[in-house]
Amino acid sequence: FDYERPSGVSEAAAAIGEDDRFIAGGQTLIPTLKLRLAEAGKLVDLGGIPDLKGISASGSELSIGAMTRHADVASSAEVKSAIPALAYLASHIGDAQVRNRGTIGGSIANNDPAADYPAALVGLGATVHTNKRSISAEDFFVDLFETALEDGEIVTKVSFPIPEKAGYAKFPNPASRFALTGVFVSKSANGVRVAVTGAGPCVFRQTEMEAALESNFSADAVSGVKTEASGLNADIHASAEYRANLISVMAARAIKAAS
């Protein structure tokens, strides 16, 4: 394949063709290329675009550039001050090597069903900004490895409303650290949100838990709320029933962390 490293977003958008691929952190694309599970006529590396990097907090919003690495989110004073649960989440993605190469934009554009960031985006009611438009997190994540991104569209940043409190807990695969099940919980003036990753083909909200937490934001409030196992993921690591139970356990832990 050919390789280009543009210095601007418009240049990157112009460089991409039908058989080409953007590369953000490369933590998924490079292994799949090596295994011949993917191919590309050209790789367009977004790593040389300074406008896609950085973290800033302003008023009631935290913004993170798409090419900001997980390690930078985890160590950011702005993130720790505004949304500590987001810094905690980033600090538990993969291992040190992955955190120092992988990016938030690359993660959400890939939309792995066991990735951590989708739970944070949906759990906080975030907005994904691209070079063409702004998309709410719930509209952005569509299905298994599928997003609302169109051909040639580039994620530029993610903006997070700063909640009153938030927490994240996951049960990780001991080898990959991917979430067998992860739950992100937040409380704000707009209500309570509970987002689940790892358990289903795509991140989703647990609305019954949200309703229970509206009147009583405590782990006890969700102790009796069960999730239907039908439609959840099942593999050699965990059955659908096991993941359904993990949703309740991880939700309780996330609420305790938020409190």
The 8 nearest C-alpha neighbors of each residue, nearest first, counted from 0:
[[1, 40, 41, 39, 2, 42, 38, 19],
 [0, 2, 41, 42, 40, 3, 39, 43],
 [1, 3, 42, 41, 43, 0, 4, 44],
 [4, 2, 43, 44, 5, 42, 1, 41],
 [3, 5, 44, 43, 47, 45, 6, 2],
 [6, 4, 11, 7, 10, 3, 47, 48],
 [7, 5, 48, 47, 4, 10, 8, 49],
 [6, 8, 10, 48, 9, 5, 11, 50],
 [9, 7, 11, 10, 12, 48, 6, 130],
 [10, 8, 12, 11, 7, 13, 130, 14],
 [9, 11, 13, 7, 8, 12, 5, 14],
 [10, 12, 8, 14, 9, 13, 5, 7],
 [13, 11, 9, 14, 10, 15, 151, 8],
 [12, 14, 10, 11, 15, 9, 16, 151],
 [15, 13, 11, 12, 10, 16, 43, 3],
 [14, 16, 12, 19, 13, 151, 11, 43],
 [17, 15, 19, 18, 14, 151, 41, 20],
 [16, 18, 19, 15, 150, 20, 151, 40],
 [19, 17, 40, 16, 39, 20, 41, 15],
 [20, 18, 41, 39, 16, 40, 17, 15],
 [21, 19, 42, 39, 43, 41, 22, 18],
 [20, 22, 43, 42, 44, 23, 45, 19],
 [21, 23, 44, 25, 43, 45, 24, 42],
 [24, 22, 105, 45, 25, 46, 44, 102],
 [25, 23, 101, 100, 102, 26, 105, 22],
 [26, 24, 28, 29, 27, 22, 23, 101],
 [25, 27, 24, 101, 28, 29, 97, 30],
 [28, 26, 25, 30, 29, 31, 109, 24],
 [27, 29, 25, 31, 30, 26, 32, 22],
 [28, 30, 32, 25, 31, 27, 26, 33],
 [31, 29, 33, 32, 28, 27, 34, 26],
 [32, 30, 36, 34, 28, 33, 29, 37],
 [31, 33, 37, 35, 29, 30, 34, 38],
 [32, 34, 30, 31, 35, 29, 36, 37],
 [33, 35, 31, 36, 32, 30, 37, 29],
 [36, 34, 32, 37, 33, 31, 38, 30],
 [35, 37, 31, 34, 32, 38, 33, 30],
 [38, 36, 32, 35, 31, 39, 28, 34],
 [39, 37, 32, 35, 40, 36, 18, 0],
 [40, 38, 19, 41, 18, 20, 0, 42],
 [39, 41, 0, 19, 18, 1, 38, 42],
 [40, 42, 1, 19, 0, 39, 2, 20],
 [41, 43, 2, 20, 21, 19, 44, 1],
 [42, 44, 21, 3, 4, 22, 2, 20],
 [43, 45, 4, 22, 46, 21, 3, 42],
 [46, 44, 47, 23, 48, 22, 43, 4],
 [47, 45, 44, 48, 23, 66, 4, 24],
 [46, 48, 6, 45, 4, 49, 5, 44],
 [47, 49, 6, 7, 50, 46, 45, 51],
 [48, 50, 51, 52, 47, 6, 7, 46],
 [51, 49, 48, 52, 7, 64, 53, 8],
 [52, 50, 64, 66, 49, 65, 155, 48],
 [53, 51, 64, 67, 66, 49, 50, 65],
 [52, 54, 64, 67, 63, 55, 51, 66],
 [55, 53, 63, 62, 64, 56, 52, 77],
 [54, 56, 62, 61, 57, 63, 77, 53],
 [57, 55, 61, 60, 62, 77, 58, 54],
 [58, 56, 60, 59, 61, 55, 62, 161],
 [57, 59, 60, 56, 61, 161, 160, 81],
 [58, 60, 161, 160, 57, 61, 56, 162],
 [61, 59, 160, 161, 57, 159, 58, 56],
 [60, 62, 56, 159, 158, 55, 160, 57],
 [63, 61, 158, 55, 157, 54, 56, 159],
 [62, 64, 54, 157, 156, 53, 65, 158],
 [65, 63, 156, 52, 51, 53, 67, 66],
 [64, 66, 104, 156, 155, 51, 67, 103],
 [67, 65, 52, 51, 102, 64, 104, 68],
 [68, 66, 52, 102, 64, 65, 53, 103],
 [67, 69, 102, 71, 70, 101, 99, 66],
 [68, 70, 98, 72, 89, 71, 102, 101],
 [71, 69, 98, 73, 68, 99, 72, 74],
 [70, 72, 74, 68, 73, 69, 75, 67],
 [73, 71, 69, 75, 70, 74, 86, 89],
 [72, 74, 86, 90, 89, 70, 71, 75],
 [75, 73, 71, 72, 70, 76, 86, 79],
 [76, 74, 72, 78, 77, 71, 73, 79],
 [75, 77, 79, 78, 80, 74, 81, 72],
 [78, 76, 80, 75, 79, 81, 56, 55],
 [79, 77, 81, 75, 80, 82, 76, 86],
 [80, 78, 83, 76, 77, 82, 86, 81],
 [79, 81, 77, 78, 82, 76, 83, 75],
 [80, 82, 78, 79, 77, 161, 83, 61],
 [83, 81, 78, 84, 85, 79, 80, 161],
 [84, 82, 79, 86, 85, 80, 78, 87],
 [85, 83, 87, 166, 82, 86, 165, 167],
 [84, 86, 88, 87, 83, 82, 89, 119],
 [85, 87, 73, 89, 83, 88, 84, 79],
 [86, 88, 84, 90, 85, 89, 83, 73],
 [87, 89, 85, 86, 90, 91, 84, 167],
 [90, 88, 73, 86, 69, 91, 92, 87],
 [89, 91, 73, 87, 88, 92, 86, 70],
 [92, 90, 89, 88, 93, 87, 94, 176],
 [93, 91, 89, 90, 94, 98, 176, 88],
 [94, 92, 176, 97, 175, 91, 177, 98],
 [95, 93, 97, 96, 98, 92, 91, 176],
 [94, 96, 98, 97, 99, 93, 70, 92],
 [97, 95, 99, 94, 98, 100, 93, 101],
 [96, 98, 100, 94, 99, 101, 95, 93],
 [99, 97, 69, 70, 95, 101, 96, 100],
 [98, 100, 96, 70, 97, 68, 101, 95],
 [101, 99, 24, 97, 98, 68, 96, 102],
 [100, 102, 24, 97, 98, 68, 26, 69],
 [103, 101, 68, 105, 66, 67, 24, 104],
 [102, 104, 106, 105, 65, 67, 107, 68],
 [105, 103, 65, 106, 102, 107, 66, 108],
 [104, 106, 23, 102, 108, 103, 107, 109],
 [107, 105, 103, 109, 104, 108, 102, 110],
 [106, 108, 110, 109, 104, 105, 103, 117],
 [109, 107, 105, 110, 106, 104, 146, 154],
 [108, 110, 106, 107, 111, 144, 105, 145],
 [111, 109, 144, 107, 108, 112, 106, 145],
 [110, 112, 114, 144, 113, 109, 143, 106],
 [113, 111, 201, 197, 200, 114, 110, 143],
 [112, 114, 197, 178, 111, 177, 196, 179],
 [115, 113, 111, 112, 116, 177, 178, 117],
 [114, 116, 117, 118, 113, 196, 178, 88],
 [115, 117, 119, 118, 114, 120, 107, 106],
 [118, 116, 120, 119, 115, 121, 202, 107],
 [119, 117, 194, 116, 121, 196, 120, 122],
 [120, 118, 122, 116, 117, 121, 123, 183],
 [119, 121, 125, 117, 123, 122, 118, 136],
 [120, 122, 124, 136, 118, 123, 119, 137],
 [123, 121, 194, 119, 192, 183, 120, 193],
 [122, 124, 120, 121, 125, 119, 185, 159],
 [125, 123, 121, 122, 120, 136, 126, 159],
 [126, 124, 159, 120, 123, 136, 158, 135],
 [125, 127, 135, 158, 136, 134, 157, 128],
 [126, 128, 157, 134, 133, 135, 136, 156],
 [129, 127, 133, 156, 155, 154, 157, 132],
 [130, 128, 154, 155, 131, 153, 132, 133],
 [129, 131, 153, 132, 155, 152, 154, 128],
 [130, 132, 129, 152, 133, 128, 153, 154],
 [133, 131, 129, 128, 130, 134, 127, 152],
 [132, 134, 128, 127, 129, 126, 135, 131],
 [135, 133, 127, 126, 139, 128, 136, 138],
 [134, 136, 126, 138, 137, 139, 127, 125],
 [137, 135, 139, 121, 138, 126, 125, 120],
 [136, 138, 135, 139, 121, 140, 124, 141],
 [139, 137, 135, 136, 140, 134, 141, 147],
 [138, 140, 136, 147, 146, 137, 134, 135],
 [141, 139, 146, 138, 137, 142, 136, 147],
 [140, 142, 146, 145, 139, 147, 138, 201],
 [143, 141, 145, 201, 144, 140, 200, 146],
 [142, 144, 200, 145, 201, 112, 111, 110],
 [145, 143, 110, 111, 109, 142, 146, 112],
 [146, 144, 142, 143, 141, 110, 140, 147],
 [145, 147, 140, 141, 139, 148, 108, 142],
 [146, 148, 139, 141, 149, 140, 138, 145],
 [149, 147, 146, 152, 150, 139, 108, 153],
 [148, 150, 152, 151, 147, 146, 153, 131],
 [151, 149, 152, 148, 17, 16, 153, 15],
 [150, 152, 12, 149, 15, 153, 16, 13],
 [153, 151, 149, 150, 148, 130, 129, 154],
 [154, 152, 129, 130, 155, 151, 12, 8],
 [153, 155, 129, 128, 156, 65, 104, 130],
 [156, 154, 129, 65, 51, 128, 64, 153],
 [157, 155, 64, 65, 128, 63, 154, 127],
 [156, 158, 127, 63, 62, 126, 128, 64],
 [157, 159, 62, 126, 61, 125, 63, 60],
 [158, 160, 125, 61, 60, 161, 62, 123],
 [161, 159, 60, 59, 162, 125, 61, 123],
 [160, 162, 59, 60, 159, 81, 82, 61],
 [163, 161, 187, 164, 186, 160, 185, 165],
 [162, 164, 187, 186, 161, 165, 185, 188],
 [165, 163, 162, 186, 257, 185, 187, 258],
 [166, 164, 185, 257, 184, 84, 186, 162],
 [165, 167, 257, 253, 84, 256, 184, 183],
 [168, 166, 183, 253, 182, 84, 184, 88],
 [167, 169, 253, 249, 182, 181, 252, 183],
 [170, 168, 181, 180, 178, 171, 249, 182],
 [169, 171, 180, 179, 178, 181, 172, 168],
 [172, 170, 178, 176, 177, 179, 173, 169],
 [171, 173, 176, 177, 174, 175, 179, 178],
 [174, 172, 176, 171, 175, 177, 170, 178],
 [175, 173, 172, 176, 177, 171, 93, 94],
 [174, 176, 177, 172, 173, 93, 171, 94],
 [177, 175, 171, 172, 93, 173, 174, 178],
 [176, 178, 175, 171, 172, 113, 114, 179],
 [179, 177, 171, 180, 113, 197, 181, 170],
 [178, 180, 197, 171, 170, 172, 198, 177],
 [179, 181, 197, 178, 198, 170, 169, 196],
 [180, 182, 169, 196, 178, 168, 195, 197],
 [181, 183, 195, 250, 168, 194, 167, 249],
 [184, 182, 167, 194, 122, 118, 193, 166],
 [185, 183, 193, 166, 165, 192, 122, 253],
 [186, 184, 165, 192, 191, 164, 123, 122],
 [185, 187, 191, 164, 163, 190, 162, 165],
 [188, 186, 162, 163, 189, 190, 191, 185],
 [187, 189, 190, 186, 163, 162, 191, 161],
 [190, 188, 187, 191, 186, 192, 162, 124],
 [191, 189, 187, 188, 186, 192, 213, 185],
 [190, 192, 186, 209, 185, 213, 187, 212],
 [191, 193, 122, 185, 184, 209, 194, 186],
 [192, 194, 184, 204, 122, 205, 183, 209],
 [195, 193, 204, 122, 118, 183, 203, 182],
 [194, 196, 182, 203, 202, 181, 118, 204],
 [195, 197, 202, 181, 118, 198, 180, 113],
 [198, 196, 113, 180, 179, 178, 112, 199],
 [197, 199, 180, 196, 242, 232, 231, 179],
 [198, 200, 231, 232, 201, 197, 202, 196],
 [201, 199, 143, 112, 142, 232, 231, 202],
 [202, 200, 112, 142, 199, 143, 203, 196],
 [201, 203, 196, 195, 117, 118, 199, 112],
 [204, 202, 195, 194, 201, 205, 196, 121],
 [205, 203, 194, 193, 206, 195, 202, 192],
 [206, 204, 193, 208, 207, 194, 209, 203],
 [205, 207, 209, 208, 204, 210, 193, 192],
 [208, 206, 210, 209, 205, 211, 224, 225],
 [207, 209, 211, 206, 210, 205, 221, 212],
 [208, 210, 206, 212, 207, 211, 191, 192],
 [211, 209, 207, 213, 208, 212, 206, 214],
 [210, 212, 208, 209, 213, 220, 214, 207],
 [211, 213, 216, 215, 209, 214, 210, 220],
 [214, 212, 210, 211, 215, 191, 209, 216],
 [213, 215, 212, 211, 216, 210, 220, 217],
 [214, 216, 212, 217, 213, 220, 211, 219],
 [217, 215, 212, 213, 214, 220, 218, 254],
 [218, 216, 219, 220, 215, 254, 212, 255],
 [217, 219, 251, 220, 221, 254, 255, 222],
 [220, 218, 222, 217, 221, 251, 223, 215],
 [219, 221, 218, 217, 222, 211, 212, 215],
 [222, 220, 224, 223, 219, 218, 208, 211],
 [223, 221, 219, 224, 220, 218, 247, 251],
 [222, 224, 221, 225, 220, 219, 247, 208],
 [225, 223, 221, 222, 208, 226, 207, 247],
 [224, 226, 223, 227, 247, 244, 243, 222],
 [225, 227, 243, 228, 224, 246, 244, 247],
 [226, 228, 229, 243, 225, 230, 240, 231],
 [229, 227, 240, 239, 243, 231, 230, 226],
 [230, 228, 227, 231, 239, 240, 232, 226],
 [229, 231, 228, 232, 199, 239, 227, 200],
 [230, 232, 199, 239, 228, 229, 198, 233],
 [233, 231, 199, 239, 198, 200, 230, 234],
 [232, 234, 238, 239, 237, 231, 235, 236],
 [235, 233, 236, 237, 238, 232, 239, 179],
 [234, 236, 237, 233, 238, 232, 239, 179],
 [235, 237, 234, 238, 233, 172, 179, 241],
 [238, 236, 234, 233, 235, 241, 242, 239],
 [237, 239, 233, 241, 240, 234, 242, 232],
 [238, 240, 233, 231, 242, 228, 232, 241],
 [241, 239, 243, 228, 238, 242, 244, 231],
 [242, 240, 238, 244, 243, 239, 237, 245],
 [241, 243, 245, 239, 244, 240, 198, 180],
 [244, 242, 240, 246, 228, 241, 245, 226],
 [243, 245, 241, 242, 246, 247, 240, 248],
 [246, 244, 242, 248, 247, 243, 249, 241],
 [247, 245, 249, 243, 244, 248, 250, 242],
 [248, 246, 250, 245, 244, 249, 251, 222],
 [247, 249, 245, 251, 250, 246, 252, 244],
 [248, 250, 252, 246, 168, 251, 247, 245],
 [249, 251, 253, 247, 252, 182, 248, 246],
 [252, 250, 218, 254, 248, 249, 253, 247],
 [253, 251, 249, 255, 254, 250, 168, 256],
 [254, 252, 166, 167, 168, 256, 250, 255],
 [255, 253, 257, 251, 256, 252, 218, 166],
 [254, 256, 258, 252, 257, 253, 251, 218],
 [257, 255, 253, 166, 254, 258, 252, 167],
 [258, 256, 166, 165, 254, 255, 164, 253],
 [257, 255, 256, 254, 164, 165, 166, 217]]
